[in-house]
Amino acid sequence: MPHGAVIIGGGIMGCSIALELARRGYSPLVLDKGPGPGAGSTSSSSAIIRFNYSTPDAVKLAWESAHMWSQWADYLGVTDELGMARFLRTGQLVLDSPATPLCKVQALFDDVGVPYESLNTANLHERFPSLDLGRYYPPKPVDDEAFWEDNHGELAAYLTPDAGFIDDPALAAHNLMVAAIAAGATFRFHTEVVGIRQHDGRICAVQLDDGGVLPCAIVVNAAGPYSSRVNRLAGLAAAKGVTTRALRQEVDVLPAPHGFSIDDGGVIVTDADLGTYFRPHLGGTLIAGGVEPECDTLEWVDDPDSYNDMPTAEVWAAQTTRVARRLPDIGVPMRPTGVAALYDVSSDWVPIYDRSDLDGFYLAIGTSGNQFKNAPMVGPIMAEIIAACEAGRDHDADPVAVNCPLTCNVIDAGHFSRTRAVHSTTNSVLG
Ligand SMILES: Cc1cc2nc3c(=O)[nH]c(=O)nc-3n(C[C@H](O)[C@H](O)[C@H](O)COP(=O)(O)OP(=O)(O)OC[C@H]3O[C@@H](n4cnc5c(N)ncnc54)[C@H](O)[C@@H]3O)c2cc1C
């Protein structure tokens, strides 16, 4: 009996897609070469939930997903004995910079219904006294003397009060897996897909590393940073349109200074003025990463099985020095502490949620370091695309529209097409 659908990858995306396919009766089988759900790049995610994206459909996706996170247990309809991931609302402060001005997102927020507050410099001094509000743009390498030049003015910002983060991203994947199993999905770990077979231009089976061959009618590529490798297995090496590749990224852990811990009003700060972001974390800490400022060299990775997964002194120095410039009271530990993991970056830092040129082979890839937050809604989007294509709809010519029941918006799934003209975005993790 062939499995209705095989999902390659049991990260947050594969688990979300498994749940929605199971609810629609596809009996999906999730295969993952790792030890458990969310053990890949999902486990290293900063798991920030925010709404400032460059395009309307991306904002709608984030806004609907945030509402799903708010009703997580109800949406899943199960109790996970490991516990449930929590959405901790902190708010997000986006400091003013040419890359992230309020005017670029204001109309999108107004259309979609995302609340925000504009804060001038005086408001910021009053509400966030521990922030240095100096304007230093453009970001510079920290070993460049120009990094230490005096500021040229002070910053304003905007605040989105509904932003926050998920306290345990791997647990969120586990929660989805438990719900998916209850709905009829199966999961198999320590199992690598090493081949994808087709017959007459359509998927017919996957080949496993133990020599087994599983007949199937549908395969979903949800392999995260391995997405381009899995596309090659399906013979889509020379894919037209948007492509994906892995990018190494570090996230550092620092002690949270007064006013920035989770317990005393700490907010997420997006700081494209200095080229960093940081957010409060559990245990009195703060985590910090980069937003790909032009002065930094990006570390593209050809083989996702072979990269340095430890934080390096160089990136640590760059990221923590930038945070320390913004938060002068922070104490910077003497050794690098944190994680290094991979983003799966698309040509325009917008994901691909789509069919492919091979019938029965679907793509949930190119998540570009910014899609954890959207995982709850990616399952429904992929399920709608798969159902429509399998029913004969030409999704390329007539893209599926997906309703957002909690926020009353409609997402044009064609926005995430592999054949799109690349979107105009920040060309960074900010999307
Ligand atoms: C450091 C970092 C910080 C981030 N911060 C944020 C953030 O703050 N907010 C946000 O929204 N997003 C963030 N992201 C992005 C987000 O975490 C990812 O988009 C998301 O976790 C990707 O999930 P995934 O399921 O696609 O990939 P993964 O979690 O990597 O899962 C893919 C799975 O596929 C499996 N696999 C691959 N190839 C095969 C094969 N051939 N056979 C079987 N299994 C296979 C792997 O073992 C892996 O478990 C961040 C990402 C990173 C790395």
The ligand as an SDF file (V2000), in Angstrom:
LIG
                    3D

 53 58  0  0  0  0  0  0  0  0999 V2000
   20.2590   30.4640   14.0430 C   0  0  0  0  0  0  0  0  0  0  0  0
   18.8700   30.5990   13.5180 C   0  0  0  0  0  0  0  0  0  0  0  0
   18.0150   31.5640   14.0470 C   0  0  0  0  0  0  0  0  0  0  0  0
   16.7210   31.6860   13.5410 C   0  0  0  0  0  0  0  0  0  0  0  0
   15.8820   32.6100   14.1060 N   0  0  0  0  0  0  0  0  0  0  0  0
   14.5980   32.7020   13.6510 C   0  0  0  0  0  0  0  0  0  0  0  0
   13.6990   33.5970   14.2670 C   0  0  0  0  0  0  0  0  0  0  0  0
   14.0460   34.3080   15.2200 O   0  0  0  0  0  0  0  0  0  0  0  0
   12.4220   33.6480   13.8070 N   0  0  0  0  0  0  0  0  0  0  0  0
   11.9980   32.8920   12.7560 C   0  0  0  0  0  0  0  0  0  0  0  0
   10.8260   33.0060   12.3620 O   0  0  0  0  0  0  0  0  0  0  0  0
   12.8310   32.0150   12.1460 N   0  0  0  0  0  0  0  0  0  0  0  0
   14.1160   31.9010   12.5860 C   0  0  0  0  0  0  0  0  0  0  0  0
   14.9770   31.0290   12.0150 N   0  0  0  0  0  0  0  0  0  0  0  0
   14.5090   30.2520   10.8830 C   0  0  0  0  0  0  0  0  0  0  0  0
   13.7440   29.0200   11.2920 C   0  0  0  0  0  0  0  0  0  0  0  0
   14.2690   28.4690   12.4550 O   0  0  0  0  0  0  0  0  0  0  0  0
   13.7770   28.0330   10.1430 C   0  0  0  0  0  0  0  0  0  0  0  0
   13.1960   28.6720    9.0190 O   0  0  0  0  0  0  0  0  0  0  0  0
   12.9980   26.7770   10.4440 C   0  0  0  0  0  0  0  0  0  0  0  0
   13.3480   26.2220   11.6840 O   0  0  0  0  0  0  0  0  0  0  0  0
   13.2680   25.7690    9.3360 C   0  0  0  0  0  0  0  0  0  0  0  0
   12.5480   24.5980    9.6260 O   0  0  0  0  0  0  0  0  0  0  0  0
   12.6130   23.3890    8.6310 P   0  0  0  0  0  0  0  0  0  0  0  0
   11.6910   22.3830    9.1650 O   0  0  0  0  0  0  0  0  0  0  0  0
   12.4100   23.8840    7.2340 O   0  0  0  0  0  0  0  0  0  0  0  0
   14.1580   22.9130    8.6770 O   0  0  0  0  0  0  0  0  0  0  0  0
   14.9160   21.9940    9.7390 P   0  0  0  0  0  0  0  0  0  0  0  0
   14.4840   22.2550   11.1130 O   0  0  0  0  0  0  0  0  0  0  0  0
   16.3700   22.1260    9.4450 O   0  0  0  0  0  0  0  0  0  0  0  0
   14.4210   20.5400    9.3720 O   0  0  0  0  0  0  0  0  0  0  0  0
   14.8300   19.8910    8.1870 C   0  0  0  0  0  0  0  0  0  0  0  0
   14.9960   18.4360    8.5290 C   0  0  0  0  0  0  0  0  0  0  0  0
   15.2230   17.7210    7.3140 O   0  0  0  0  0  0  0  0  0  0  0  0
   16.0320   16.6020    7.6290 C   0  0  0  0  0  0  0  0  0  0  0  0
   16.6090   16.1260    6.3820 N   0  0  0  0  0  0  0  0  0  0  0  0
   17.3460   16.8080    5.4800 C   0  0  0  0  0  0  0  0  0  0  0  0
   17.6600   16.0350    4.4230 N   0  0  0  0  0  0  0  0  0  0  0  0
   17.0920   14.8340    4.6520 C   0  0  0  0  0  0  0  0  0  0  0  0
   17.0510   13.6190    3.9150 C   0  0  0  0  0  0  0  0  0  0  0  0
   17.6540   13.4780    2.7110 N   0  0  0  0  0  0  0  0  0  0  0  0
   16.4080   12.5630    4.4600 N   0  0  0  0  0  0  0  0  0  0  0  0
   15.7880   12.6670    5.6610 C   0  0  0  0  0  0  0  0  0  0  0  0
   15.8040   13.8020    6.4000 N   0  0  0  0  0  0  0  0  0  0  0  0
   16.4360   14.8700    5.8930 C   0  0  0  0  0  0  0  0  0  0  0  0
   17.0340   17.1650    8.6250 C   0  0  0  0  0  0  0  0  0  0  0  0
   17.5770   16.1260    9.4270 O   0  0  0  0  0  0  0  0  0  0  0  0
   16.2000   18.1630    9.4150 C   0  0  0  0  0  0  0  0  0  0  0  0
   15.7430   17.6270   10.6430 O   0  0  0  0  0  0  0  0  0  0  0  0
   16.2790   30.8650   12.4960 C   0  0  0  0  0  0  0  0  0  0  0  0
   17.1220   29.8750   11.9790 C   0  0  0  0  0  0  0  0  0  0  0  0
   18.4030   29.7390   12.4950 C   0  0  0  0  0  0  0  0  0  0  0  0
   19.3050   28.6730   11.9280 C   0  0  0  0  0  0  0  0  0  0  0  0
  1  2  1  0
  2  3  1  0
  2 52  2  0
  3  4  2  0
  4  5  1  0
  4 50  1  0
  5  6  2  0
  6  7  1  0
  6 13  1  0
  7  8  2  0
  7  9  1  0
  9 10  1  0
 10 11  2  0
 10 12  1  0
 12 13  2  0
 13 14  1  0
 14 15  1  0
 14 50  1  0
 15 16  1  0
 16 17  1  0
 16 18  1  0
 18 19  1  0
 18 20  1  0
 20 21  1  0
 20 22  1  0
 22 23  1  0
 23 24  1  0
 24 25  2  0
 24 26  1  0
 24 27  1  0
 27 28  1  0
 28 29  2  0
 28 30  1  0
 28 31  1  0
 31 32  1  0
 32 33  1  0
 33 34  1  0
 33 48  1  0
 34 35  1  0
 35 36  1  0
 35 46  1  0
 36 37  1  0
 36 45  1  0
 37 38  2  0
 38 39  1  0
 39 40  1  0
 39 45  2  0
 40 41  1  0
 40 42  2  0
 42 43  1  0
 43 44  2  0
 44 45  1  0
 46 47  1  0
 46 48  1  0
 48 49  1  0
 50 51  2  0
 51 52  1  0
 52 53  1  0
M  END
$$$$
